Amino acid sequence: MDRVLIIGGSGGIGMALVKCLGVQGAQVVALSRSVDGLDITNEESVEVHLGALQGPFDGIIIATGALEIDGAAPEKSIKGVTAASMAAQFAVNAIGPALVLRHAARLLPRDKHSICAVLSARVGSIGDNRIGGWTSYRAAKAAANQIVHTTAIELARTHPDLVCVALHPGTVETPFTAKYLGRHPAVPADEAAQNLLSVMSQLTPKQTGGFFDWAGHEVIW
């Protein structure tokens, strides 16, 4: 990829992606709330920032997301769900990416290969859920997966060489996950970024609309 747009470029994985792509010689345009004022939960903010961009980009990576919002930790059970915390999860993890994807058709080339990737999470897989809990986060990520799949179908009509996918980066050592690692194995953000870029480089248009993990394995819906 020669020119890449990264949404969420100041986060742990986003920053690592910016760094890795820079080393590879790519021109990277990175946007984030902390640096640029892009608030993906605010429709006007997304329209202003994305509307000001000029394509084409060979790749768009949406690396935004939140596990804990305004001090609300993931619920241990359905009894812990509140309307406010669930709405906040959907705003960041599902609606935000959808607002960004509204601009994908204009920013991506129609006449050559390109990729559009949204960072999701394995816990958003309905088929892989065997322990319950984390209802709002799981549901928001499942919604994000549906948004990606639907967008991929639509974009395939005008961008036949595009790969539009949801990606699970694995458990990554960032402030995002620090409180929840426990005994789960995790990798540094730089390693996660390299893994994701490797997977993206190997995906083909036949795989558009899919959900893949950091090793390139398909994740069940």
N, C-alpha and C positions, 0 to 999 in steps of 0.2 A: 504494500500500500504506500503510495507516494504522498497522499494528502488525506489526513484523518481528522475527524471532528470527535472530540471526547467530551461528553456531558458528565460533569462530576469530576473534573480534572484535579481537584484539590483534595479529594478523599484518598484513603490508603491505596486502594487498587487503581483508582483513576490516575493518581500521581505516578504510580509505578508504570502504568501503561504509557503515559506521556514520556517518561524517561526511556523506556525500552524502545519505543518507536523513534525517539530522537536519536538513539544510538544506531538504529537501523537506517537513519538518514531520511526519515519521513518528515514532511512538514505537518506539524500538529497544531490544530486550533483547539484550545481547551477552555471550557466554560464551567463556572461553578458559582455557588451562592456566595462563598466567603471571599472570593477574589473579584468576581465580575458582577455580583448582585443578581445572578439568575436564580430565581425561585421557581422550581418546576411545579410547585403546588399552586402557583398563581398564573392563571391563563394569560393575563396581560403581559407579565414578565417574560413568559416563554415566547409570546408573539413578537415582542420587541427585540429580544436577543437573537432568536432564531431567524426572524424576518430580516435582520440586518446582515446575515451571512450570504456570501456568494459561493455557489457550487461551481463545479462538481467536487465532491469528496469521494475518494476511493473507499472510504470506510466511515461509518458512524458508530460509535460505541457509547451506549448509555450506561454509565457506571455509577449511577446514583442509587440510593437506597438507605433504609434505616431500620434497625431492629428495635431500638428503644427510642421513643419520641416523647419529649416533655416529661421525662422521668417515668413513663409508663413502660414497665418491663413486659416481656412476653408472658401471656397468661399460662398458668400451670394447668388450668382446665377451663371449660366453657363457663363455669361459675364466675370467672374473673373478667369476662368480656364486658366492656362498656361501650356505649355508642360513640363516645368521643375518641377513645383510643382506637377503635376499629376504623372510624372515619379518617383519622390521622394516618393510619397505616395505608389505607387505600389511596389517600391523597399523594403520599410520597412514592409508594412502591408500585402503583398501578396507573393512577390517573396522570401522574407526572410523565412517565415514559410515553403514555398515549399522546399527550400534548406535544411532546417532542417529535414523535413519529408522524404527526400531521405534516411535518416539513420534509419528511424523507424523500418523497417523490421528486420534489423540486431540487433537493441538494445532492442527490445521487445520479450518476450518469446512466443514460438509457442504452448506450451503445458499447459498453464494456463491462467486464466483471467488477463487482463491488460487493461490500459486505455491510450489513447493518446488524449489530449485536446488542442485545439488552441483557445485562447481568441479572440473573434470576437466582433461585436457590433450590436445592433438592427438596427442601421441606415444602416447597410449593407443589410438589408432585402428590396428587391424590392417591395414586396407586402405590406409592412408596411409604405412605403414612401408616405406621403400625403402632405408634405409642401415644398419639393424641397430643393435646397441648398446643400452645402457640397459635391459637385459632386465628387471631387477626392477621398476624404476619403470614401464616400459611395461606390464608384465603386471598390476601393481597397479592402474593407471589403467584398463586394459581391464576388469578385474574390477569396478571401481567403476562403469563404464558399464553393465555387465550388472546390477549391483545396482539402479541407478537405473531401468533399463528394466523390470525385474521388479517393482519397487515401484510404478512408474507404472501397470502393468496391474492390480495388486491394488487400488490406491487409487481407480482410475477406477470401480470397482464401488460405492463408497460416497461418493465425492467427485467427482461428474460434472463440476464446473466447475473442477477442479484441473488445473494444469499442473505436471508433475513432470519435470525435465529435467537433463541434464548439460551444463555450459557450459565452453567453452575460453576463458579470459580473454585469450589472446594472450601475448606475452612482456612481462612487466611488470618495471619497475625496483624490485626489492625485495631485501632481504638473501637471500631464497630463491633468487634467480637471479643474484646479483652475479658469482659465479665462472664463470658459464656463458654470459654474454651474447655474448662474442666480437664478431663482426661482425653479429649478428642485431639488427634494429631492435627497440627496446623502447619502451614508453610508461610514463609515471609512473602510480603506483597510483591517484591520483585520477581520471585519465582512463580507466583500465581499469574502475574502479568505475562511472563514468558510462555507459560503453559497455555494461556488463553489465546495469545497471538499465534502460537503453533497450531492450535485447533482451527482457528479462523483461516489460516493459510491453506488448510487441507480440505475444507468444506467445499462442496460443489452446489450449483443451483438445484440439483436434484434433491438436495437435503434442506432446501429452504423451508421455513416454517417449523423446523424441528427444535428439540430441546436437548442440549448436549452438555456433558460435564467437562472438567478441565483436561481429561485424558482423551476426549473425543468420543466417548461412549454415549449412546443415546439414552436419555432418561425418560422413563415412562411418565405419561401424563397423570 
